[in-house]
């Protein structure tokens, strides 16, 4: 499967979800910067575009990712039952591990203080963010799909979507910093098992959050806007 340098990052993943792993390896944020053309994204990440095209083509042939659901019910199930569930479970698992690694190794690796700070920020922020989606935003999107119009306490669906977009951008910036200060989650020479487990878990968490945010920003939220559009045409 071939891609073009003028295609957006989001278009590439929509066509071949397995390319998300290649974007992770390239250090390209495909969720919050999905609207950028591949060429622009490569320049930002200081990656030769030809190298990126080759890795993306190879990743697409692996077909390791599940296809993106093509129904609203499927999209919401993927987000809530898989991504939200995974994020909550990993926060619970990694939280004590993060505290332990910072306590034991923070003296010789001062960056761990900032790692712990960013992890706590992600945990607090995303825990509330997911609740807002599940209790307010997603039921509203389902109501729009069922033909209901108006009556939302927040007005247009665009209002909560704008809030979610802004919160996604903030999470993206935190993840960028986390990856940078950990050298893309590379444990130092001689790191203990807990240290390695923490960094491996953080890398997996970042990958899942990127997939999660991509699915919302570039598939679910555009669908929600489209569902509301007929009610705005008078």
Buried (B, 14 or more C-beta within 10 A) or exposed (E): BEBEBEBBBBBBBBBBBBBBBBBBEBBBBBBBBBEBBBBBBBEEBEBEBEEBBEBBBEBBEEEEBEEBBEEBEEBBEBBBEBBBEBBBEBBEEBBEBBBBBBEBBBEEBEBBEBBBBBBBBBBEBBEEBBEBBBEBBBEBBBBBBEEEEEEBEEEBBBEBBEBBBEBBBBBBEBBBEBBEEBEEBEBBEEBEEBBBBBBEBBBBBBBBBBBBBBBBBBBBBEBBBEBBEEBEEE
